Amino acid sequence: MIDVDVRPDSTAGSWQTLRTWTPFQFGVAVIAALGVALVIGLPTDVIPNPVFGRPVPVTWWSYPTLIVTALLGGLLAATYVRRPTSDDLEPVTVDELDTPTRTGSFAGLLSFFAVGCPVCNKLVIVALGTTGARQWFEPVQPVLAVASIGLLWWALRARLRSADSCRLG
């Protein structure tokens, strides 16, 4: 006999929450994904532009990292869109940021460091020097990319899993 996990907090259940989203939420997800792609891709020159440049070529894995980060970041941002309910007239207050928000923000920062030029990053240069940036930081960037995507995945799953468990505010 096959044992199937049908608890509301199961992975399948959390992803089925997307089926209940409004077109507005999907629109926010698309706009937020584009925003994330631009905020990370332009200054790191993964998206070529005349303002920023980099002496070290963009790695092949920077493009999929940027795309996945943008998609997950857009979906995560859309989880904060309030769905209309019958008690919309009540004031909504948010006392403090929740853990998925902090995790998602940290993951976005990790992704920025992961796809960025190792010798263009002032923090890395101050900490390790130019040689250290190429010798020590550059080999760690793929690990940062995987960690950032994993953290974004976790944050999104946590937000989707708890989407219907309590009211925002």
DSSP file with accessible surface (Angstrom, degrees, kcal/mol):
  #  RESIDUE AA STRUCTURE BP1 BP2  ACC     N-H-->O    O-->H-N    N-H-->O    O-->H-N    TCO  KAPPA ALPHA  PHI   PSI    X-CA   Y-CA   Z-CA
    1    1 A M              0   0  237      0, 0.0     2,-0.4     0, 0.0     0, 0.0   0.000 360.0 360.0 360.0 137.8    0.0    0.0    0.0
    2    2 A I        -     0   0  148      1,-0.0     2,-0.7     2,-0.0     0, 0.0  -0.732 360.0-143.0 -91.8 130.2    1.3    3.5   -0.9
    3    3 A D        -     0   0  158     -2,-0.4     2,-0.5     2,-0.0    -1,-0.0  -0.828  18.4-167.5 -94.5 117.7    1.3    6.0    1.9
    4    4 A V        -     0   0   98     -2,-0.7     2,-0.8     2,-0.0    -2,-0.0  -0.917  19.3-132.5-109.8 131.5    0.5    9.5    0.5
    5    5 A D        +     0   0   76     -2,-0.5     7,-0.2     1,-0.1    -2,-0.0  -0.710  33.2 165.4 -84.1 110.3    1.0   12.6    2.6
    6    6 A V        +     0   0  127     -2,-0.8    -1,-0.1     6,-0.1    -2,-0.0   0.160  26.0 133.1-112.1  19.1   -2.2   14.6    2.4
    7    7 A R    >   -     0   0  140      1,-0.1     3,-1.9     2,-0.1     6,-0.3  -0.342  68.6-116.1 -65.7 152.3   -1.6   17.0    5.2
    8    8 A P  T 3  S+     0   0  118      0, 0.0    -1,-0.1     0, 0.0    -3,-0.0   0.779 114.2  55.2 -63.3 -23.4   -2.2   20.7    4.4
    9    9 A D  T 3  S+     0   0   68      4,-0.1   152,-0.1     5,-0.0    -2,-0.1   0.299  81.5 120.3 -95.4  13.8    1.5   21.5    5.0
   10   10 A S  S <> S-     0   0   10     -3,-1.9     4,-2.2     1,-0.1     5,-0.2  -0.324  77.5-111.0 -71.2 161.1    2.7   18.9    2.5
   11   11 A T  H  > S+     0   0   67      1,-0.2     4,-1.9     2,-0.2     5,-0.2   0.923 118.0  50.3 -60.3 -45.0    4.7   20.1   -0.5
   12   12 A A  H  > S+     0   0   61      1,-0.2     4,-1.6     2,-0.2    -1,-0.2   0.919 110.6  50.5 -61.1 -41.4    2.0   19.3   -3.0
   13   13 A G  H  > S+     0   0   23     -6,-0.3     4,-0.7     1,-0.2    -1,-0.2   0.888 107.7  52.5 -64.6 -37.2   -0.6   21.2   -0.9
   14   14 A S  H >< S+     0   0    1     -4,-2.2     3,-0.7     1,-0.2     4,-0.3   0.904 110.9  46.8 -68.8 -35.2    1.6   24.3   -0.7
   15   15 A W  H >< S+     0   0   59     -4,-1.9     3,-1.1     1,-0.2     4,-0.3   0.775 102.1  64.8 -77.7 -23.3    2.0   24.4   -4.5
   16   16 A Q  H >< S+     0   0  108     -4,-1.6     3,-1.4     1,-0.2     4,-0.4   0.705  83.8  77.2 -71.4 -15.3   -1.7   23.9   -5.0
   17   17 A T  G X< S+     0   0   14     -3,-0.7     3,-1.7    -4,-0.7     4,-0.3   0.828  80.9  69.0 -60.0 -30.0   -2.2   27.3   -3.3
   18   18 A L  G X  S+     0   0   36     -3,-1.1     3,-1.3    -4,-0.3    -1,-0.3   0.801  87.6  65.6 -60.2 -27.5   -1.1   28.8   -6.6
   19   19 A R  G <  S+     0   0  208     -3,-1.4    -1,-0.3    -4,-0.3    -2,-0.2   0.738  98.7  53.0 -65.7 -23.8   -4.3   27.6   -8.1
   20   20 A T  G <  S+     0   0   71     -3,-1.7    -1,-0.3    -4,-0.4    -2,-0.2   0.461  84.3 116.9 -91.2  -1.5   -6.3   29.9   -5.9
   21   21 A W    <   -     0   0   18     -3,-1.3    -3,-0.0    -4,-0.3    62,-0.0  -0.348  63.1-125.7 -68.5 149.5   -4.3   33.0   -6.8
   22   22 A T     >  -     0   0   45      1,-0.1     4,-1.9    -2,-0.1     3,-0.3  -0.452  26.3-107.3 -85.2 161.8   -6.1   35.9   -8.6
   23   23 A P  H  > S+     0   0  116      0, 0.0     4,-2.4     0, 0.0     5,-0.2   0.855 121.6  59.7 -57.7 -32.7   -4.9   37.3  -11.9
   24   24 A F  H  > S+     0   0  140      2,-0.2     4,-2.6     1,-0.2     5,-0.2   0.918 102.9  50.5 -62.2 -42.3   -3.7   40.4   -9.9
   25   25 A Q  H  > S+     0   0    4     -3,-0.3     4,-2.2     1,-0.2    -1,-0.2   0.909 110.8  48.5 -63.2 -41.1   -1.4   38.1   -7.8
   26   26 A F  H  X S+     0   0   90     -4,-1.9     4,-2.2     2,-0.2    -1,-0.2   0.883 110.1  52.7 -65.8 -36.8    0.1   36.6  -11.0
   27   27 A G  H  X S+     0   0   31     -4,-2.4     4,-2.6     2,-0.2    -2,-0.2   0.919 109.0  49.0 -62.7 -42.4    0.6   40.1  -12.4
   28   28 A V  H  X S+     0   0   36     -4,-2.6     4,-3.1     1,-0.2     5,-0.3   0.908 109.0  53.9 -63.2 -39.3    2.4   41.1   -9.3
   29   29 A A  H  X S+     0   0    8     -4,-2.2     4,-2.4     2,-0.2    -2,-0.2   0.923 110.3  46.4 -61.8 -42.2    4.6   38.0   -9.6
   30   30 A V  H  X S+     0   0   92     -4,-2.2     4,-2.3     2,-0.2    -2,-0.2   0.945 115.3  45.1 -66.4 -46.8    5.5   38.8  -13.2
   31   31 A I  H  X S+     0   0  124     -4,-2.6     4,-2.3     1,-0.2    -2,-0.2   0.923 114.6  48.5 -64.4 -42.6    6.3   42.5  -12.4
   32   32 A A  H  X S+     0   0   23     -4,-3.1     4,-2.9    -5,-0.2    -1,-0.2   0.894 109.4  53.3 -65.0 -38.2    8.3   41.5   -9.2
   33   33 A A  H  X S+     0   0   15     -4,-2.4     4,-2.6    -5,-0.3    -2,-0.2   0.921 109.9  47.7 -63.0 -43.0   10.2   38.9  -11.2
   34   34 A L  H  X S+     0   0  109     -4,-2.3     4,-2.4     2,-0.2    -1,-0.2   0.912 112.1  50.7 -62.6 -40.8   11.2   41.5  -13.8
   35   35 A G  H  X S+     0   0   31     -4,-2.3     4,-2.9     2,-0.2     5,-0.2   0.922 110.5  48.0 -62.2 -45.1   12.2   43.8  -11.0
   36   36 A V  H  X S+     0   0   40     -4,-2.9     4,-2.3     2,-0.2     5,-0.4   0.928 111.1  51.6 -61.7 -43.4   14.4   41.2   -9.3
   37   37 A A  H  X S+     0   0   20     -4,-2.6     4,-2.9     1,-0.2     5,-0.3   0.919 114.3  43.1 -61.2 -41.4   16.0   40.3  -12.6
   38   38 A L  H  X S+     0   0   88     -4,-2.4     4,-2.0     3,-0.2    -2,-0.2   0.913 112.2  52.0 -71.9 -41.3   16.8   44.0  -13.2
   39   39 A V  H  < S+     0   0  105     -4,-2.9    -2,-0.2    -5,-0.2    -1,-0.2   0.865 124.6  28.0 -65.0 -35.2   18.0   44.7   -9.7
   40   40 A I  H  X S+     0   0    9     -4,-2.3     4,-1.0    -5,-0.2     6,-0.3   0.871 123.5  48.2 -90.8 -41.7   20.4   41.8   -9.7
   41   41 A G  H  <>S+     0   0    0     -4,-2.9     6,-2.2    -5,-0.4     5,-1.2   0.834 106.8  52.1 -74.6 -34.9   21.2   41.5  -13.4
   42   42 A L  T ><5S+     0   0   55     -4,-2.0     3,-1.3    -5,-0.3    -1,-0.2   0.976 111.7  41.1 -71.0 -53.9   22.0   45.1  -14.3
   43   43 A P  T 345S+     0   0   49      0, 0.0    -1,-0.2     0, 0.0    -2,-0.2   0.802 117.6  49.0 -68.3 -22.2   24.6   46.0  -11.7
   44   44 A T  T 3<5S-     0   0    7     -4,-1.0    -2,-0.2    72,-0.1    -3,-0.1   0.511 108.2-128.7 -88.5  -5.0   26.3   42.6  -12.0
   45   45 A D  T < 5S+     0   0   31     -3,-1.3    -3,-0.2    -4,-0.4    13,-0.1   0.680  74.1 126.0  62.9  22.6   26.3   43.1  -15.8
   46   46 A V  S   <S+     0   0    3     -5,-1.2    -4,-0.2    -6,-0.3    -5,-0.1   0.870  78.2  50.5 -70.2 -35.9   24.7   39.7  -16.4
   47   47 A I  S    S-     0   0   56     -6,-2.2    -1,-0.2   -10,-0.1    -2,-0.2  -0.910 109.7-122.7 -96.0 108.9   22.2   41.7  -18.3
   48   48 A P        +     0   0  108      0, 0.0     5,-0.1     0, 0.0    -2,-0.1  -0.268  46.1 156.3 -58.2 136.1   24.5   43.7  -20.6
   49   49 A N        -     0   0   33      3,-0.5     3,-0.0    -7,-0.1    -2,-0.0  -0.977  50.9-116.3-155.5 160.2   24.1   47.5  -20.3
   50   50 A P  S    S+     0   0  135      0, 0.0     3,-0.0     0, 0.0    -1,-0.0   0.647 106.4  58.8 -78.4 -12.0   26.2   50.6  -20.9
   51   51 A V  S    S+     0   0  116      1,-0.1     2,-0.3    -9,-0.0    -9,-0.0   0.906 106.2  39.6 -84.5 -44.3   26.3   51.7  -17.2
   52   52 A F        +     0   0   94    -10,-0.1    -3,-0.5     2,-0.0     2,-0.3  -0.798  63.2 172.8-109.8 150.0   27.9   48.7  -15.6
   53   53 A G        -     0   0   55     -2,-0.3    -8,-0.0   -10,-0.1    -2,-0.0  -0.909  15.3-150.1-143.8 172.0   30.8   46.6  -16.8
   54   54 A R        -     0   0   37     -2,-0.3     4,-0.1    -9,-0.1   -10,-0.0  -0.977  14.4-150.1-150.3 135.7   32.9   43.8  -15.6
   55   55 A P  S    S+     0   0  102      0, 0.0    -1,-0.1     0, 0.0     0, 0.0   0.710  87.7  68.0 -76.7 -20.8   36.5   42.7  -16.3
   56   56 A V  S    S-     0   0    7      1,-0.0     3,-0.1     3,-0.0    64,-0.0  -0.869  94.9-113.3 -99.9 128.5   35.7   39.0  -15.6
   57   57 A P        -     0   0  103      0, 0.0     2,-0.2     0, 0.0    -1,-0.0  -0.203  34.9 -97.8 -60.8 152.5   33.4   37.4  -18.1
   58   58 A V        -     0   0   34    -13,-0.1     2,-0.1    -4,-0.1    58,-0.1  -0.488  42.1-122.7 -68.7 134.0   29.9   36.3  -17.0
   59   59 A T    >>  -     0   0   33     -2,-0.2     3,-1.2    56,-0.2     4,-0.6  -0.428  17.1-115.9 -77.5 157.5   29.9   32.5  -16.1
   60   60 A W  T >4 S+     0   0  202      1,-0.3     3,-0.6     2,-0.2    -1,-0.1   0.840 113.8  54.0 -63.3 -32.4   27.5   30.2  -17.9
   61   61 A W  T 3> S+     0   0   39      1,-0.2     4,-1.8     2,-0.2    -1,-0.3   0.595  89.2  77.9 -83.8  -6.5   25.7   29.4  -14.7
   62   62 A S  H <> S+     0   0    0     -3,-1.2     4,-2.4     2,-0.2    -1,-0.2   0.869  90.2  55.4 -67.5 -35.7   25.0   33.0  -13.9
   63   63 A Y  H <X S+     0   0  109     -3,-0.6     4,-2.4    -4,-0.6     5,-0.2   0.958 110.4  41.5 -66.0 -51.6   22.1   33.2  -16.4
   64   64 A P  H  > S+     0   0   60      0, 0.0     4,-2.8     0, 0.0     5,-0.3   0.890 114.4  54.4 -64.3 -33.3   20.1   30.2  -15.0
   65   65 A T  H  X S+     0   0   10     -4,-1.8     4,-2.6     1,-0.2     5,-0.2   0.934 109.9  46.3 -62.6 -45.0   20.8   31.5  -11.5
   66   66 A L  H  X S+     0   0   10     -4,-2.4     4,-2.5     2,-0.2    -1,-0.2   0.923 113.9  48.6 -63.7 -42.0   19.4   34.9  -12.4
   67   67 A I  H  X S+     0   0  101     -4,-2.4     4,-2.6     2,-0.2    -2,-0.2   0.948 114.7  43.4 -65.1 -47.8   16.3   33.4  -14.1
   68   68 A V  H  X S+     0   0   53     -4,-2.8     4,-2.8     1,-0.2     5,-0.3   0.920 114.1  51.5 -66.7 -40.2   15.5   31.1  -11.3
   69   69 A T  H  X S+     0   0    1     -4,-2.6     4,-2.7    -5,-0.3     5,-0.2   0.923 111.5  47.6 -60.8 -43.9   16.1   33.8   -8.6
   70   70 A A  H  X S+     0   0    7     -4,-2.5     4,-2.6    -5,-0.2    -2,-0.2   0.930 113.2  47.5 -64.7 -44.3   13.9   36.2  -10.5
   71   71 A L  H  X S+     0   0  103     -4,-2.6     4,-2.3     2,-0.2    -2,-0.2   0.947 117.0  41.5 -62.6 -49.7   11.1   33.6  -10.9
   72   72 A L  H  X S+     0   0   14     -4,-2.8     4,-2.6     1,-0.2    -1,-0.2   0.898 115.4  51.3 -66.5 -39.2   11.2   32.5   -7.2
   73   73 A G  H  X S+     0   0   11     -4,-2.7     4,-2.5    -5,-0.3    -1,-0.2   0.897 110.2  49.5 -64.2 -39.6   11.6   36.1   -6.0
   74   74 A G  H  X S+     0   0    1     -4,-2.6     4,-2.0    -5,-0.2    -2,-0.2   0.927 112.6  46.5 -64.6 -44.5    8.6   37.2   -8.0
   75   75 A L  H  X S+     0   0   42     -4,-2.3     4,-1.0     2,-0.2    -2,-0.2   0.912 112.4  51.2 -63.7 -40.6    6.4   34.4   -6.7
   76   76 A L  H >< S+     0   0   14     -4,-2.6     3,-0.8     1,-0.2     4,-0.4   0.925 109.3  50.1 -62.9 -44.1    7.6   35.1   -3.2
   77   77 A A  H >< S+     0   0   43     -4,-2.5     3,-1.6     1,-0.2    -1,-0.2   0.902 106.3  56.5 -60.8 -39.1    6.7   38.8   -3.5
   78   78 A A  H >< S+     0   0    0     -4,-2.0     3,-1.5     1,-0.3    -1,-0.2   0.733  91.7  70.7 -68.1 -20.4    3.3   37.9   -4.8
   79   79 A T  T << S+     0   0   18     -4,-1.0    -1,-0.3    -3,-0.8    -2,-0.2   0.691  92.7  59.7 -68.7 -14.4    2.5   35.9   -1.7
   80   80 A Y  T <  S+     0   0   72     -3,-1.6     2,-0.5    -4,-0.4    -1,-0.3   0.419  77.9 108.4 -93.2   1.1    2.4   39.2    0.2
   81   81 A V  S <  S-     0   0   27     -3,-1.5     2,-0.4    -4,-0.1   -56,-0.1  -0.674  74.2-125.4 -77.3 127.8   -0.5   40.5   -2.0
   82   82 A R        -     0   0   85     -2,-0.5    -2,-0.1     1,-0.0    -1,-0.1  -0.587  17.5-137.7 -79.1 128.6   -3.6   40.5    0.1
   83   83 A R        -     0   0   61     -2,-0.4     2,-0.1     1,-0.1    -1,-0.0  -0.640  30.3-100.8 -82.4 142.5   -6.5   38.6   -1.4
   84   84 A P        +     0   0   97      0, 0.0     2,-0.3     0, 0.0    -1,-0.1  -0.384  48.9 173.6 -64.7 136.3   -9.9   40.3   -1.1
   85   85 A T    >   -     0   0   66     -2,-0.1     3,-1.0    -3,-0.0    -3,-0.0  -0.832  47.3 -99.3-133.1 175.9  -12.1   39.0    1.7
   86   86 A S  T 3  S+     0   0  129     -2,-0.3     3,-0.3     1,-0.3    -1,-0.0   0.750 119.7  53.8 -71.1 -21.7  -15.4   39.9    3.3
   87   87 A D  T >   +     0   0   52      1,-0.2     3,-1.4     2,-0.1    -1,-0.3  -0.141  65.9 130.5-106.4  41.9  -13.7   41.7    6.2
   88   88 A D  T <   +     0   0   65     -3,-1.0    -1,-0.2     1,-0.3    -2,-0.1   0.650  60.5  71.0 -66.9 -15.9  -11.5   44.0    4.0
   89   89 A L  T 3  S+     0   0  175     -3,-0.3    -1,-0.3     2,-0.1    -2,-0.1   0.625  75.0  99.7 -80.3 -10.3  -12.6   47.1    6.0
   90   90 A E  S <  S-     0   0   96     -3,-1.4     2,-0.1     1,-0.1    -3,-0.0  -0.516  85.0-107.1 -73.9 140.6  -10.6   46.1    9.0
   91   91 A P        -     0   0  118      0, 0.0     2,-0.5     0, 0.0    -1,-0.1  -0.412  31.4-145.2 -67.9 142.2   -7.3   47.8    9.4
   92   92 A V        -     0   0   51     -2,-0.1     2,-0.4    -4,-0.1    77,-0.1  -0.937  18.5-179.1-111.9 128.8   -4.3   45.7    8.7
   93   93 A T        -     0   0   87     -2,-0.5     2,-0.6    75,-0.1     0, 0.0  -0.977  17.2-153.3-127.2 142.4   -1.1   46.1   10.6
   94   94 A V        -     0   0   97     -2,-0.4     3,-0.1    75,-0.2    -2,-0.0  -0.961   9.0-172.4-114.8 113.8    2.1   44.2   10.2
   95   95 A D        -     0   0  151     -2,-0.6     2,-0.3     1,-0.2    -1,-0.2   0.913  64.4  -9.3 -76.1 -44.9    4.1   44.1   13.5
   96   96 A E  S    S-     0   0  150      0, 0.0    -1,-0.2     0, 0.0     2,-0.1  -0.982  78.2 -88.1-151.4 159.5    7.3   42.5   12.3
   97   97 A L        -     0   0  102     -2,-0.3     2,-0.1    -3,-0.1    -3,-0.0  -0.444  45.0-127.6 -68.2 143.6    8.8   40.8    9.3
   98   98 A D     >  -     0   0   50     -2,-0.1     4,-1.8     1,-0.1     3,-0.4  -0.429  24.6-102.2 -89.0 168.2    8.3   37.1    9.2
   99   99 A T  H  > S+     0   0   71      1,-0.2     4,-2.8     2,-0.2     5,-0.2   0.898 118.2  55.3 -60.2 -43.4   11.1   34.5    8.7
  100  100 A P  H  > S+     0   0   14      0, 0.0     4,-2.9     0, 0.0    -1,-0.2   0.883 106.9  52.8 -60.2 -33.1   10.4   33.8    5.0
  101  101 A T  H  > S+     0   0   27     -3,-0.4     4,-2.4     2,-0.2    -2,-0.2   0.947 112.1  43.4 -65.5 -47.3   10.8   37.5    4.3
  102  102 A R  H  X S+     0   0  121     -4,-1.8     4,-2.4     2,-0.2     5,-0.2   0.920 116.0  48.8 -63.8 -41.4   14.1   37.7    6.0
  103  103 A T  H  X S+     0   0   25     -4,-2.8     4,-2.6     2,-0.2    -2,-0.2   0.920 111.3  49.4 -64.7 -43.5   15.2   34.5    4.3
  104  104 A G  H  X S+     0   0    9     -4,-2.9     4,-2.1    -5,-0.2    -2,-0.2   0.901 111.5  49.1 -63.0 -40.0   14.1   35.6    0.9
  105  105 A S  H  X S+     0   0   79     -4,-2.4     4,-2.0     2,-0.2    -2,-0.2   0.926 112.4  47.7 -65.4 -44.0   15.9   38.9    1.3
  106  106 A F  H  X S+     0   0  110     -4,-2.4     4,-2.5     1,-0.2    -2,-0.2   0.908 110.4  52.8 -63.6 -39.4   19.1   37.2    2.4
  107  107 A A  H  X S+     0   0    0     -4,-2.6     4,-2.4     1,-0.2    -1,-0.2   0.895 107.0  52.2 -64.3 -39.3   18.8   34.7   -0.5
  108  108 A G  H  X S+     0   0   21     -4,-2.1     4,-2.0     2,-0.2    -1,-0.2   0.910 109.7  49.1 -62.7 -40.2   18.5   37.6   -3.0
  109  109 A L  H  X S+     0   0   89     -4,-2.0     4,-2.2     2,-0.2    -2,-0.2   0.916 110.1  51.3 -65.2 -42.3   21.6   39.2   -1.6
  110  110 A L  H  X S+     0   0   23     -4,-2.5     4,-2.3     1,-0.2    -2,-0.2   0.909 108.6  51.7 -59.6 -41.4   23.4   35.8   -1.9
  111  111 A S  H  X S+     0   0    0     -4,-2.4     4,-2.3     2,-0.2     5,-0.3   0.894 106.2  54.4 -64.0 -39.0   22.3   35.6   -5.5
  112  112 A F  H  X S+     0   0   66     -4,-2.0     4,-1.2     1,-0.2    -1,-0.2   0.935 112.5  42.9 -59.5 -46.2   23.7   39.1   -6.1
  113  113 A F  H  < S+     0   0   41     -4,-2.2    -1,-0.2     1,-0.2    -2,-0.2   0.845 111.5  57.2 -67.7 -32.8   27.1   38.0   -4.8
  114  114 A A  H  < S+     0   0    0     -4,-2.3    -2,-0.2     1,-0.2    -1,-0.2   0.903 116.4  31.2 -67.4 -42.4   26.8   34.7   -6.7
  115  115 A V  H  < S+     0   0    0     -4,-2.3    -1,-0.2    -5,-0.1   -56,-0.2   0.575 100.7 103.3 -94.4  -8.6   26.4   36.2  -10.1
  116  116 A G  S  < S-     0   0    9     -4,-1.2   -72,-0.1    -5,-0.3   -71,-0.1  -0.203  85.7 -89.6 -73.9 163.1   28.4   39.3   -9.6
  117  117 A C    >>  -     0   0    8      1,-0.1     4,-0.9   -73,-0.1     3,-0.8  -0.564  32.5-142.6 -69.5 126.2   32.0   40.0  -10.8
  118  118 A P  T 34 S+     0   0    0      0, 0.0     3,-0.2     0, 0.0    -1,-0.1   0.832  99.3  41.9 -65.8 -29.3   34.4   38.7   -8.1
  119  119 A V  T 34 S+     0   0   33      1,-0.2    -2,-0.1    14,-0.1    15,-0.1   0.484 108.6  60.2 -96.7  -1.0   36.9   41.6   -8.6
  120  120 A C  T <4 S+     0   0   47     -3,-0.8     2,-0.7   -76,-0.1    -1,-0.2   0.593  79.9  97.2 -94.7 -15.5   34.2   44.3   -8.9
  121  121 A N     X  -     0   0   26     -4,-0.9     4,-2.4     1,-0.2     5,-0.2  -0.671  60.7-159.3 -81.6 113.0   32.7   43.7   -5.5
  122  122 A K  H  > S+     0   0  159     -2,-0.7     4,-2.7     1,-0.2     5,-0.2   0.869  90.0  54.2 -61.9 -38.3   34.2   46.2   -3.1
  123  123 A L  H  > S+     0   0  123      2,-0.2     4,-2.2     1,-0.2    -1,-0.2   0.917 111.0  45.2 -63.0 -42.6   33.4   44.2    0.0
  124  124 A V  H  >>S+     0   0   13      2,-0.2     4,-3.3     1,-0.2     5,-0.6   0.915 113.2  50.5 -67.8 -41.0   35.2   41.1   -1.4
  125  125 A I  H  X5S+     0   0   44     -4,-2.4     4,-2.1     3,-0.2    -2,-0.2   0.917 112.0  47.1 -64.6 -42.5   38.2   43.2   -2.5
  126  126 A V  H  <5S+     0   0  129     -4,-2.7    -1,-0.2    -5,-0.2    -2,-0.2   0.924 119.4  40.4 -64.1 -41.5   38.6   44.8    0.9
  127  127 A A  H  <5S+     0   0   79     -4,-2.2    -2,-0.2    -5,-0.2    -1,-0.2   0.901 137.1  10.2 -75.3 -39.5   38.3   41.5    2.6
  128  128 A L  H  X5S-     0   0   81     -4,-3.3     4,-0.8    -5,-0.2    -3,-0.2   0.560  94.7-128.1-119.9 -14.8   40.4   39.3    0.3
  129  129 A G  H  X< -     0   0   28     -4,-2.1     4,-2.4    -5,-0.6     5,-0.2  -0.045  44.0 -67.3  79.5 170.2   42.2   41.6   -2.2
  130  130 A T  H  > S+     0   0   87      2,-0.2     4,-1.9     1,-0.2     5,-0.2   0.932 136.6  46.1 -64.2 -44.6   42.1   41.1   -5.9
  131  131 A T  H  > S+     0   0  105      1,-0.2     4,-2.9     2,-0.2     5,-0.3   0.926 113.5  49.5 -65.2 -42.4   44.1   37.9   -5.9
  132  132 A G  H  X>S+     0   0    8     -4,-0.8     4,-3.2     1,-0.2     5,-1.6   0.864 106.7  56.4 -64.0 -35.6   41.9   36.5   -3.0
  133  133 A A  I  <>S+     0   0    0     -4,-2.4     5,-2.3     3,-0.2    -1,-0.2   0.921 115.3  37.0 -63.1 -42.1   38.8   37.4   -4.9
  134  134 A R  I  <5S+     0   0  118     -4,-1.9    -2,-0.2     3,-0.2    -1,-0.2   0.875 125.2  39.6 -76.3 -37.1   39.8   35.4   -7.9
  135  135 A Q  I  <5S+     0   0  120     -4,-2.9    -3,-0.2    -5,-0.2    -2,-0.2   0.859 133.5  14.7 -83.4 -36.1   41.4   32.6   -5.9
  136  136 A W  I  <5S+     0   0  166     -4,-3.2     4,-0.5    -5,-0.3    -3,-0.2   0.805 128.0  41.1-109.6 -43.4   39.0   32.2   -3.0
  137  137 A F  I >><S+     0   0   27     -5,-1.6     4,-1.1     2,-0.2     3,-0.9   0.913 107.1  58.8 -78.9 -42.3   35.7   34.0   -3.7
  138  138 A E  G >4<S+     0   0   44     -5,-2.3     3,-0.8     1,-0.3    -1,-0.1   0.909 104.7  50.3 -57.2 -43.1   35.2   33.1   -7.4
  139  139 A P  G 34 S+     0   0   83      0, 0.0     4,-0.3     0, 0.0    -1,-0.3   0.776 109.0  54.1 -67.8 -19.2   35.2   29.3   -6.7
  140  140 A V  G X> S+     0   0   66     -3,-0.9     4,-2.1    -4,-0.5     3,-0.7   0.697  84.8  86.4 -86.4 -16.4   32.6   29.8   -4.0
  141  141 A Q  H <X S+     0   0    5     -4,-1.1     4,-2.3    -3,-0.8    -1,-0.2   0.862  84.7  53.1 -57.9 -40.6   30.2   31.6   -6.2
  142  142 A P  H 3> S+     0   0   50      0, 0.0     4,-2.3     0, 0.0    -1,-0.3   0.892 108.7  51.5 -62.5 -33.5   28.4   28.5   -7.5
  143  143 A V  H <> S+     0   0   98     -3,-0.7     4,-2.7    -4,-0.3    -2,-0.2   0.916 108.8  50.6 -66.4 -41.2   27.8   27.4   -3.9
  144  144 A L  H  X S+     0   0   32     -4,-2.1     4,-2.7     2,-0.2    -1,-0.2   0.891 108.8  53.2 -62.2 -38.1   26.3   30.8   -3.2
  145  145 A A  H  X S+     0   0    4     -4,-2.3     4,-2.2    -5,-0.2    -2,-0.2   0.940 111.2  44.2 -62.7 -47.3   24.1   30.4   -6.2
  146  146 A V  H  X S+     0   0  109     -4,-2.3     4,-2.6     1,-0.2    -2,-0.2   0.921 114.4  50.5 -64.4 -41.6   22.8   27.0   -5.1
  147  147 A A  H  X S+     0   0   41     -4,-2.7     4,-2.6     1,-0.2     5,-0.2   0.917 110.0  50.0 -64.0 -41.8   22.3   28.3   -1.5
  148  148 A S  H  X S+     0   0    0     -4,-2.7     4,-2.4     2,-0.2    -1,-0.2   0.924 112.3  46.5 -65.0 -41.9   20.4   31.3   -2.6
  149  149 A I  H  X S+     0   0   46     -4,-2.2     4,-2.5     2,-0.2    -1,-0.2   0.917 112.6  50.8 -66.6 -40.8   18.1   29.3   -4.8
  150  150 A G  H  X S+     0   0   40     -4,-2.6     4,-2.4    -5,-0.2    -2,-0.2   0.919 111.7  47.2 -62.1 -42.0   17.5   26.8   -2.0
  151  151 A L  H  X S+     0   0   55     -4,-2.6     4,-2.6     2,-0.2    -2,-0.2   0.896 112.1  49.5 -68.4 -39.5   16.7   29.5    0.5
  152  152 A L  H  X S+     0   0    5     -4,-2.4     4,-2.7    -5,-0.2     5,-0.2   0.911 110.8  50.9 -63.5 -41.4   14.3   31.2   -1.9
  153  153 A W  H  X S+     0   0  125     -4,-2.5     4,-2.6     2,-0.2    -2,-0.2   0.928 112.0  47.0 -59.8 -46.4   12.6   27.8   -2.5
  154  154 A W  H  X S+     0   0  104     -4,-2.4     4,-2.6     2,-0.2    -2,-0.2   0.926 112.7  48.9 -63.0 -45.3   12.3   27.3    1.2
  155  155 A A  H  X S+     0   0    0     -4,-2.6     4,-2.3     2,-0.2    -2,-0.2   0.923 113.3  46.8 -62.9 -42.8   10.9   30.8    1.8
  156  156 A L  H  X S+     0   0    0     -4,-2.7     4,-2.8     2,-0.2     5,-0.2   0.935 112.6  49.3 -65.1 -44.6    8.4   30.5   -1.0
  157  157 A R  H  X S+     0   0   52     -4,-2.6     4,-2.7    -5,-0.2    -2,-0.2   0.914 110.8  50.8 -62.0 -40.2    7.3   27.1    0.2
  158  158 A A  H  X S+     0   0   10     -4,-2.6     4,-1.6     1,-0.2    -1,-0.2   0.911 112.2  46.8 -64.3 -41.6    6.9   28.4    3.7
  159  159 A R  H  < S+     0   0   30     -4,-2.3     4,-0.2     1,-0.2    -2,-0.2   0.914 114.8  45.9 -67.3 -42.3    4.7   31.3    2.5
  160  160 A L  H >< S+     0   0    1     -4,-2.8     3,-1.0     1,-0.2     4,-0.4   0.891 110.2  54.0 -67.9 -38.3    2.6   29.1    0.3
  161  161 A R  H 3< S+     0   0   84     -4,-2.7     3,-0.3    -5,-0.2    -1,-0.2   0.864 116.3  37.8 -65.3 -33.1    2.1   26.5    3.0
  162  162 A S  T >X S+     0   0   46     -4,-1.6     3,-0.8    -5,-0.2     4,-0.8   0.300  85.0 107.4-101.1  11.1    0.8   29.1    5.5
  163  163 A A  T <4 S+     0   0   34     -3,-1.0    -1,-0.2    -4,-0.2     3,-0.1   0.861  91.0  28.2 -59.0 -39.2   -1.1   31.2    3.0
  164  164 A D  T 34 S+     0   0  112     -4,-0.4    -1,-0.2    -3,-0.3    -2,-0.1   0.380 101.2  84.6-104.9   5.8   -4.5   30.0    4.2
  165  165 A S  T <4 S+     0   0   86     -3,-0.8     2,-0.3     1,-0.2    -2,-0.1   0.821 101.1   1.8 -82.2 -29.2   -3.7   29.3    7.8
  166  166 A C  S  < S-     0   0   95     -4,-0.8    -1,-0.2    -3,-0.1     2,-0.2  -0.995  77.6 -96.5-154.6 158.7   -4.1   32.8    9.2
  167  167 A R        -     0   0   89     -2,-0.3     2,-0.5    -3,-0.1    -3,-0.1  -0.477  41.8-112.0 -74.7 142.6   -5.0   36.3    8.2
  168  168 A L              0   0   64     -2,-0.2    -1,-0.1    -5,-0.1   -74,-0.1  -0.618 360.0 360.0 -73.9 124.1   -2.2   38.8    7.3
  169  169 A G              0   0   59     -2,-0.5   -75,-0.2   -77,-0.1    -2,-0.1  -0.188 360.0 360.0 106.6 360.0   -2.1   41.5    9.9
